[in-house]
Amino acid sequence: MATATNVDATAVNTIAWLSDPDLAIVVPVYQRQYRWDIGGCEQLLADVRQVADLPEGHTHFLASILSSRGGDSDDAELVLIDGQQRITTLMLLVAALEHTVRDSDPALAGRLHDVLVRGGETHRTKLRPHRAWADVFESVVLDRREADAADRTSRFDDNYAFFRSQIRPEEASRIWRGLQRLEHVAIALGADANAQQIFESLNSTGEPLRDHELIHNYILMGLTHAEQTAIEERFWLPIEQNTGEAIADFWRHYLVMRTGRELTGGTTRAVYDAFRGEFPVLEAETLERDAAEWKAYSEIYRVLLEPAHAPDEGVAAQLRFLSTFGRGTFPLVMAAYRDHERGVIDRDALLETLEDLQALLLRRLVAGLTNDRLVARLCRARAEGPEALSHAFGRITPSDERMRIALKFTALPHPAYVLARLAGRDSAADLDVEHIVPLAPGDGWSGDGVRTWSEFSEDEQNSHRALAATLGNLALLEEPLAERALDRSFPDKRDLYRRSAVELTASVADLEAWNTAAISRRTVELIERFLTVWRRRADVLIDDDDLTPILDAKKRRGFPPGWQQEWSYVEYRGEHWEIYDIASLFNRIFKRLWADAREDLLSFSARRGGPVYETRAWNGQWDELGDGAFLYMGWDSRYMLAAVQGVLEEAGIAAEVFVKYSYIGNAMRD
């Protein structure tokens, strides 16, 4: 039998492996810097707690750790090729646990110390990062950070502080039990092994699983074969059939609807992580109930994708209209449609929501505003009731006054849809958009049959061009008539307009001439129809200008060195704050709530395990709130943003706090 002599792979207990007194792990100089943020730490700690609560014999797998010997002797250092991020984070967790229990449980603290420190070298950790970061890492793990290092920032400090904040002395035995149930595959390479080839094979084989595939695996994992088959056939396959190639969008929209939070796409696993957050445990007793809900929403999603499947033609017509703007508002529509199916709201309420959405989207396009990041806030408002939803629509739907100005001078978005609805038609099928003044008139074009385009002054030509794509200069015309009207002078095509079955087009034929004055008059007339069809129902004195609710703000992707202005300003309950970055906002929000809503702040902090503490429990960046309370400031930006959002929700005022992204902050927020 042939054997592999250059690669040795063994399944090991991770804590037992790390407890070897002779173990020394070196991070080579070519490794990237330690990057795990608090989100990764949260997941690791959650996994440790989860496996700790399972019956004896259960373990949690940490994947593989790839290393090679740094010399010929058996006690030579292990050079870490793959696994630095996991091992470093695990060491920070062990260090935090040790420092938490060193006074209350010296025996456990000693066992934890053995995981961290090599025998006979009490001043050195078993894991030795690159020398540029080794001193920082060891000062954290060995708790010997100097007081003058209070203002330094590092991921080691951030993540250690997170673990310290989360581990209570009374749950130390639980965390230790979970840690002892961690396993990994230790892959040791011989002298002749090609480390880079093996590393690439471990990390680059195959296409990464997409979010919906991860959800599928998560749902079925742990079930018996018979249970998997039943769930697959009764629920998952129908979901796939209902959503088709849009299955990834379905899960994202379903989770936005359910959580009231925006989810980014791409490779971030945001959708899968949100699903696990909503369904942390999928037990056989509740799985069928949950799967039945997913299937019901997938059936609604099929209707949204193909409105012809809607049993009510009036609803189908509004869904077709809404499809003009894409799928971005599907989360809100799914919720409203489901409530209509269950009899929670009547048909009129469903139609009103569909109309309000069209008015919102179209008016914002006319006003030059983005339609991104709107639906989550509407889902949150809807959960609070009809009045809150109406107010939310009113706040972000541009006013009639803005429409009257913008429609006169702005190129009309989705002109076929707009003109069809203004004409009272269900669709613009078999109709073309006609530019009465062509977009590029020829020299012989005339608006009155007397003067030609070549005789117009430059200013006259520019005035006509500026209005060519606006509401007043557009009409719908049947395709055969539109072909004949193309680029002809106005007197030559009046008879074609008169023959149109579209009343708004036929009425243009009553005019003797077509010029900028005629365009302006028709624009004013059509604007009044526009404001009736796409109504702004709520009388709200707020017409926001791309303000982002704090609950929809996202962690910045990264700024050029020295650049700190993520936001232009913050709107806090009607107050204008000149605050430009998350650290400053974090500090000000907690200080403000310490004064205005202390009970809510303390409740949030107690449940979350921070960021407010009774003592400066470890070295780092602190700010005093007063009355013996301290705010820890040494968090990463993702944690700070989540804490701001959470404490504002706890205080019930999150809906009243907004940020205005700066130019670069807006560009980098995805």
Phi, psi and omega in degrees: 000133178282145178232152176272123183259344185259352181226127178236115181245126183222133174284125184226157170283125189297315182291321177297320179297316180288337183280353177303119185297339182265359184289135172220123184245124183248132174271119184291161187294336183279352181291148177291165179292155178297127190234352184301136177257186185293332176301317177293323178295319178302317181293318179298314181295322178296320178295319179296314180296319183296313181290333178295329184271356180276161179299161180305139179104342178280146179225166175238130186267127181262016182073208188251153174240119185254127182213167174223159179284135179277358180198188184273336185281158181295331183263016179293159181295147172271126177269118187279115181265320179214128179127005183304315186296316181292313183294319179298314180296319179297319178297321178295322177294315179298318180297317179298320179294318180299314183290336178288325188252003188296333178270325185271334183215077183301328181295313178295319178302323178295318178295321178292322178298324179294334177288328188270325192241135179287141182305131179081359180230068186296345182264000182232141177275154178296323175271126182240100179295175173309143188300338178294336183240356187299317182296320179296313181299312183293326179294329178285308186294323181268003176055051178232033179292134182283151181298328182284359177264015186299330185262003181286156177235134175201155177295329177300312180297314182301310186287324174299314180299322178298312180298319178299321183289334187266335186267114176270145182306324183289345178252014182301319181295326178294314180297318179296320178298318178294318179301321181289351179257012177275141178226156172209168174262117178271114180254113181252131183260140175281178186296330185262003182285146177271096186298318183295319180297318180292319177301313180296323179295322180289329190251351188230017182272128174077170177276131179301144178296137176277168186305313184291333176287322175296320177298316180302312180296319181297320181296317188270339183298134178094348177275158173290164180301320180295319179293319178300315181298318181295314180295319180300312186284321186278332188233306187294314180299317174300323177298316178298318180294322181288327186257338177056226181289350180268016185298324179295317177296323180301311182294323178296314181292322178299318183284328172297316178300316186284322185267337186070023179233144175290146178233130177280157179263213177075214187258017185279351183063025182298322182291313179297317179297321178294322178297314178297325178294324179281330181231069184295332179227123177250097182264154184303326184292327184255348186297318181296322178296315179295317182296326177296323177294315179301317181296318180299318179289330177293327176293322175295319181300323177299320178294320180294323178290323182227085185304342179299340179281350179290131181290339181258117184294326177296318177293318179301319180298317179292326177293323176296317177302314183296329181296345176304328187262008180089199188255005188301331183264008182304322180304316180292319181294321178302315181295315181293318181295319179297318178296324177294318178301323183272001178080012179287323175234155180270178183300318182298321180294321177296314180297323179297318178298317179296321177292316180299321179296317179296318179298317180300308186293316183291315181298320180293323176296317179298321182281356180080022180260154178282152175257012177285153171058041177253326195289326182297318180295327178289323176296319178296316181295321181298325179296338180272349177125167184302320182294318178296322179294317179299318179295320180295317176300314183298323183295321188252004176264118181304148188286167176300321182298318178294323180293319182299326179280309186296321183292340179287330191234357184256139174302131186287121176285149179045058188298323180297316178297314183296311183294324179296316180292321177298328180274359179078023181260152180281341178198169177255024180300137179067016178236145177247154174277121181256128173266111184297309163273118182301155178298327179224080184298143173282167183301332184269359181294143180220145177265346182225001181081003182248300180263139178260167182303322182294342180269351179289146172290166179300320178296319179296317179297316180297322179296317179293317180298320182298333183259358189298326183258010181273168186307315187292340183261005184251149178211158173261135182220138179305145189305314180297322179289322181296323179297322181283332183277347189306119174067008178280157177293157184302312180300330182285339182246006176302320181293328177293320177296318182298329182278354181286144176277355179272113187302319181296332178278316182300327182292337178295332182294344180284349181273144180278330183217159180231120181211187183296327178294319178294321177299315182297317180297316180293324178301313181300318180296315183287332178299319180296322174295317180305313183292339177278318181289314181251079186280148169260095194291317186279135177271078183249132183275030179234130178223085193291156184244068180065032169288143180252124175304144182302328180290343179256000177293146182240152176299135181294150182280337181140138185244157172301151181307131178087350181270127184237350188274089177283322181240156174279323177192173177236136175255112182247103177049047179088350177270146179259114181252128175276077181234133192242352184214163188291325181297317179294320179293317178306311181296315184289321180298313183291325176292322180293316180287335174299327179275322190259331186214056188298320182298317178295319180298314181292324177297315178298313184295323180294320181288324183275343185080034181138173018259015180254133185224160181279341179221164171280084194291342178206165180292147179152198184267116183233155172225138183273129177271331183118162178055036176076022179244144184229141178256121178278130185253000187271042180261163171280167188295328180295316179296315182300316180296316179297323179292319177299313180298316184293316183288328176291323174295318180301321181278353177076021183235013182300326182292350183253013181237129183226155173238146174251110182295140172288174181302310182286326178297322179294321181291334187253009188278352180269000000 
